[in-house]
Amino acid sequence: MDILSETIAAIRTGYPASGLFIRHAPWGRRYPVVPGAGFHVVLRGSCWVVPPGGEPMALGVGDVLFMPRGADHDLVDNLGSPVTETARPGEPREIAGPGVRTELLCGAYELGRQRSHPMLDELPEFIHLPARPGRHPALRGAVDLLAAEIAEPRQGSDAAVPALLETMLLFILRAWFDEQADAHRTGWAGAFADPAVAAALRAVHEDPSRSWTVPDLSDIAGVSRATLARRFTATIGEPPLSYVTRWRLLTAARLLRDTDASLHTIARRVGYTSEFAFAKAFKREYGQAPGRYRHTPTQPPIAV
């Protein structure tokens, strides 16, 4: 599995949610902060996103707005329109009115915030991907497919919609990193674009149980130890072996929640020779013992 796919799989929890909303001007919707990520796509009409204390952003047809940490915000048809709704489960799909019609495709993802990853931590609160001819055709295709399935459910839609939502999340992040790589070579966009750093990351992700050393990783990357350490730290934000520890414990957290494997088995799978050493490292990172973490309830489903 590639780095982006593995990272999303490690922090995802629960099930994604989605909805298609039709409003007629004037309208305004409040989206409280949620313990996950979410997106809006304008299918018809236009609107404004108003972050608390931030500058409003205009959204047009085809624009995608992504909130990697579920930041609170308002959506309004026009600046100055009153906010009369708050996003919640079970609300009506369409509210009639005399003004211009706007159609919004919205989605939400539950993320295990206790097991965050620096790739998502570095993202801005709001990512705006404007619709531009020829840009991100895969994302545009996923939007069209998801909107069609939600608008007219058919046999198989219950399986298709979650799969398309997962695809949307990956395509949104891919589009963002592609745009950042075009602009500069820092952060995770820079890591993906740097062959040496990307090779080292792939090796760690593919085999977290291995007793990695910087010489091992530099051999795989095809550069000197000093060069790898410098480029890895400059893009990822931490030295190679610090990231190895982070990925091991993030993988362990996912295995604790998603499998019934014993602590001994999980410790071995993520590179710890003893259950005691694993438990000590895990508690230092997550603030609780592995067994307690495994049985801590996850957050309730979030609304779109």
N, C-alpha and C positions, 0 to 999 in steps of 0.2 A: 504494500500500500504506500502511496506517495505521502510526502510530508504534510501537505495541506489536509488531505483526507484523514490521515491518522490523527492529526491534531484536533480536527473537528469531532471525530469519533470519540476522542478521549474526554472532551469537555461537554459533549451533548448528553442530555438526560431527558427522560419523559418523552412526550410526543409533540410534534409541531402542530400549530393551529393556523387556520386561515379563514378569510372571509371576503366577500365582495360587497361593497357598500355603495349605494346610490343616494345622492343627496341633491336637492335643488336649492339654489341660492334664495335667501341667505342661510348659511349654516356654519356651525363651528363645533368641533369635537376635541375633547381633552383626552390625552393619553397619559395616565399617571406612570411613574417609573415602575418598571417590572424587573424581576430577577431573571433576565434572559436577554434575548436580542429580538429585534423586529424589523419589518420593512413595510414600506408603502410604495405602490406603483400607481401612477395616474393613467387610467385607461381611456378616460374621456374628460374633456374640460380642463380645468386648471385649479390650483389652490395655493395656499401659502402655509409653510410650516413656521411656527413661532416658538423658538426655544425660550425657556425662562431666562431672562437677562441677556439674551443673544439677539443677533440680527436676524430678522425674518428672511426666509429663502423662498423664492418663487418656484413652483413645480409645474411643469407642463406635461403634455401627453407623452407617455413613454418614459418619463423620468423615474428613476428609482432612488428612494431614500432609505438608508440602512442605519439602524441604531444598534451598534454592537453590544452596548451595555444597557439597553432598554431605557434610555433617557426620557424623562417626561417632556411633553411638548403639546402644543395645540395645532390642529389643522383647521383652517378657515377658508371659505371661498374667496374672501377679500379681507384685506386689513381693515379692521374696524367692525367686522361682523361679530355679533355676540357668540360666545361659546355656550351652547345649550345642551350638549351631550357629553357623557363620559363613557369611554369604551368599557364594555362589560360583556360577559357571556350572555347569549340569548337575545341581543337587541335586534330590532328589525333591520332587514337588509336594505329596504328602500323607504325613504320618507318623502312624500310628495311636497311640492311647493311651486310657487309661481315663477321662480327664476331659472337660471342656466343650470343644466344638469351636469353633475360631476360623478364619475365612476372611479372608485378606488379599490385596488386589490391589496389586501393587507395580510401579513403573516407574522407569526411569533414563534420563537424557539426557547425551550427551557435549557439553560446552561448551568452546569455545576460550578457555581461561583467559588466554592471552596477549592476547586481544582482549576483555577484560571491558568492561562498560558500567555507568555509575553507576546506572542504573535497577535492575539486579540487585545491584550492590555495596551498596546501602543497605538491602536486605532483611535481616530477622533470620535467624539460623541455622535456626530452625524456625518454620514458619508453620502454625498450627492453624486449620482451617476446620471448626468443629463443624457437624454436621447439624442444621439448624433448618427447620421447616416453612415453605415459601414462599421460602426464601433460595437463590439461585443455581441456578435450575432447569436452566439450560443445562449447568452442571457436573455436576449429578446425572444428567442424561440421558446425558452422555458417559461417566460412570462405568458406568452400566447397559449401554450398548452395548459398551464395551471389555471388561467382565467377561463378557458373553455370548459375544463372539468368542473370548476366550481359553479359556473353559470348554468350548465346543463348536465347534472350528474347522470351517469349511465352505469351499466353493469361494469364493475371493476374500478369505479371511481374511488371507492374507499381504500383501495390499494394504491391507485395511481397518485392521488393527491399528496399523501405523506412522502412518497418517493420524489415527486416533483418539488415539494417544499425543501427536501434535503438537497436536491440538485440546485435549486435557487440559491441556497445559502452558499454553496461552493462556488457557483458562478458569480455571485456578487463579490465574494472575496477575491476570486481570480481576477475579475475586472478591475477591482481597486488596486491590487498589487501590480497588475500590468501597467496601469496608468502611473503609479508611483515609480516603477522601474524606468519608465520613459522619462521621468522628470529628474530623478536623482538615484543614487546608489547607496542609500543608508537604510537602516531598519531591516525588517523582514523582506521587503521588496528587494533590497540590495542583496540579502542572503540568497534568495531564490535565483537572482541573476548572477551570482558569483559561483562559478563551477566548483571551486575548491571548498567553499563553505557548504554549498548544497550537497556535495559528495559526503562530507563529514556528517552532516545532519542525517542524510539517508542511512548511513551506516549505523548511527546511534539508534534511530527509530526502528530499523530492521532487527537489531539485536541488542536490546537493553540489558540482557543478562551477561554480556561479555565484559570482562575486566578491562575497560578501555583506558588507554594512556594517550597522551598527546602525540608521541611518536607513532602509535598505531594509526591515529586519525590523520596525521600528516602524510603517512605513506599512502593511505587511501585517497587523500585529496591531491596528492602529487605536488606538494609544496613543502617548504621547510617548516619545522616546528614553530619557529618565530613568526613566519609569515602567516601560517594558519591561525595562531593565537591572536595575532593582531587583527586580521581580517574578520575572524569569528567574533571577537569581542566588539569590534566596531559596528558590525551589523546586528548581531543577536543581542548585544548589551551585557553579556557575561562571558567568562572564559569557557572553553570547551568542556572541561570536566565539571564545572558548575552546572552547565546545561545537561550533561549526562545524568547527574543526580536529580535535577528537576524532572527530566523525562521519565526516569525510572519511577519516581514517586507518583507522578501523574498517571502513568500506566497502572501502577499498583492500585491507585484510588479507583480507576475505572473497573479493574478486575474485582475489587472488593464489592462494588455496587452491582456489577452486571453478571457475576458468576458466584457459584458456591464453593469455589476452590479454597482449600485450607490456607491458613496464613503461611505455613511452611512452603507450600507449593508456589504461592504468589511471590514470596521472598526470593525463591530460587529463580523464578521467571524474570525478575527484574534485577538480578545481579547481586543479591545478598546471600552470603554463605550461611547466615544464621538467622533464625526468626527474631532473636533478641536484637541484633543489629538493625534489622529491618524495622521493627517496631519502634526503636529509639529514633531512627531517622524520620520515620513517618510522623511520629508525634511532634518532632521538632518542626516539621513543615506544615502540618495541618492542625496542630493544637489538640489532638486527641489520639488515643490508641487506635490501631487499625480495626479491632473488633467493634469498638464503639462507633467509629466512622461508618462501618458497614451497616449498622442498624439505626443510624440517625435518619429520621424522615426527610425526604426531599421536599422542595417547595411545592405548593399546590399549582395546578394548571393555570396558565396565564391567558388573559383575554386579548383579542385583537381589536 
